[in-house]
Amino acid sequence: MGSARRDLKSFPKAVQRHFGQALYAAQAGEEYPAVKALEGFGGRSVLEIVADHESDTWRAVYTVRFAGVLYVLHAFQKKSKKGIATPRTDLDLIKKRLAAAERDHRERQN
């Protein structure tokens, strides 16, 4: 959704590989070890992959809410030094893209 694919492609190769393995596992119905539920989205339908690389932290958020479809909602480098919480601006963008994914999925069903 949005710029998530382009953003992922701009990450270091090792991070791309890590996220690719996690997304491949999700497509196969499995959960990669570096995946956790993103808080505030009600359960395990919105998940976050975390990768550390050269003292930086990278994240990708995706949803498995829709049967047979995986939407990558957001991919970003965490820049905040204040704890591990996802910044409000990123959460707002994820919510917006999740709503767009819901619309897209509904349209594909019709």
C-alpha positions as a Python dict, from the first residue, in 0.01 Angstrom:
ca = {
    (1, 'M'): (0, 0, 0),
    (2, 'G'): (120, 349, -72),
    (3, 'S'): (497, 378, -87),
    (4, 'A'): (566, 66, 122),
    (5, 'R'): (716, -136, -165),
    (6, 'R'): (939, 149, -281),
    (7, 'D'): (1044, 215, 79),
    (8, 'L'): (1135, -151, 132),
    (9, 'K'): (1346, -148, -184),
    (10, 'S'): (1549, 145, -45),
    (11, 'F'): (1651, -45, 270),
    (12, 'P'): (1990, -218, 304),
    (13, 'K'): (2000, -557, 128),
    (14, 'A'): (2028, -750, 455),
    (15, 'V'): (1713, -582, 587),
    (16, 'Q'): (1530, -646, 257),
    (17, 'R'): (1624, -1014, 280),
    (18, 'H'): (1506, -1035, 643),
    (19, 'F'): (1171, -873, 561),
    (20, 'G'): (1134, -1086, 248),
    (21, 'Q'): (1174, -1405, 451),
    (22, 'A'): (920, -1286, 706),
    (23, 'L'): (667, -1190, 437),
    (24, 'Y'): (720, -1521, 256),
    (25, 'A'): (651, -1706, 583),
    (26, 'A'): (332, -1501, 630),
    (27, 'Q'): (215, -1593, 280),
    (28, 'A'): (269, -1959, 372),
    (29, 'G'): (56, -1914, 685),
    (30, 'E'): (352, -1918, 921),
    (31, 'E'): (490, -1656, 1155),
    (32, 'Y'): (856, -1554, 1135),
    (33, 'P'): (1038, -1520, 1472),
    (34, 'A'): (1094, -1142, 1432),
    (35, 'V'): (720, -1074, 1396),
    (36, 'K'): (494, -939, 1669),
    (37, 'A'): (144, -797, 1687),
    (38, 'L'): (127, -420, 1651),
    (39, 'E'): (-49, -284, 1959),
    (40, 'G'): (-370, -91, 1916),
    (41, 'F'): (-505, -292, 1623),
    (42, 'G'): (-699, -559, 1810),
    (43, 'G'): (-523, -892, 1806),
    (44, 'R'): (-286, -1046, 1556),
    (45, 'S'): (-424, -921, 1226),
    (46, 'V'): (-179, -629, 1197),
    (47, 'L'): (178, -745, 1246),
    (48, 'E'): (518, -580, 1263),
    (49, 'I'): (855, -712, 1150),
    (50, 'V'): (1154, -562, 1331),
    (51, 'A'): (1511, -579, 1199),
    (52, 'D'): (1824, -431, 1351),
    (53, 'H'): (2108, -350, 1114),
    (54, 'E'): (2425, -155, 1186),
    (55, 'S'): (2280, 9, 1500),
    (56, 'D'): (1962, 115, 1319),
    (57, 'T'): (1614, -34, 1354),
    (58, 'W'): (1390, -99, 1055),
    (59, 'R'): (1023, -192, 1063),
    (60, 'A'): (762, -318, 823),
    (61, 'V'): (394, -346, 910),
    (62, 'Y'): (155, -575, 726),
    (63, 'T'): (-191, -720, 769),
    (64, 'V'): (-320, -1073, 733),
    (65, 'R'): (-675, -962, 812),
    (66, 'F'): (-807, -1068, 470),
    (67, 'A'): (-815, -1433, 365),
    (68, 'G'): (-565, -1514, 93),
    (69, 'V'): (-420, -1161, 76),
    (70, 'L'): (-128, -994, 250),
    (71, 'Y'): (-101, -614, 243),
    (72, 'V'): (223, -440, 343),
    (73, 'L'): (99, -119, 502),
    (74, 'H'): (417, 66, 594),
    (75, 'A'): (795, 23, 596),
    (76, 'F'): (1025, 265, 774),
    (77, 'Q'): (1344, 321, 965),
    (78, 'K'): (1276, 394, 1330),
    (79, 'K'): (1446, 717, 1415),
    (80, 'S'): (1306, 799, 1757),
    (81, 'K'): (1542, 745, 2046),
    (82, 'K'): (1255, 754, 2298),
    (83, 'G'): (1182, 389, 2366),
    (84, 'I'): (1047, 123, 2135),
    (85, 'A'): (700, 268, 2074),
    (86, 'T'): (595, 331, 1714),
    (87, 'P'): (566, 708, 1655),
    (88, 'R'): (213, 854, 1631),
    (89, 'T'): (265, 977, 1273),
    (90, 'D'): (355, 624, 1162),
    (91, 'L'): (54, 477, 1345),
    (92, 'D'): (-176, 729, 1175),
    (93, 'L'): (-34, 635, 834),
    (94, 'I'): (-78, 264, 911),
    (95, 'K'): (-444, 323, 1007),
    (96, 'K'): (-505, 518, 686),
    (97, 'R'): (-346, 246, 471),
    (98, 'L'): (-533, -28, 657),
    (99, 'A'): (-860, 146, 568),
    (100, 'A'): (-742, 168, 204),
    (101, 'A'): (-655, -205, 212),
    (102, 'E'): (-1006, -282, 341),
    (103, 'R'): (-1158, -82, 54),
    (104, 'D'): (-927, -252, -199),
    (105, 'H'): (-1012, -597, -68),
    (106, 'R'): (-1385, -523, -76),
    (107, 'E'): (-1359, -400, -437),
    (108, 'R'): (-1171, -714, -542),
    (109, 'Q'): (-1449, -929, -392),
    (110, 'N'): (-1716, -763, -610),
}
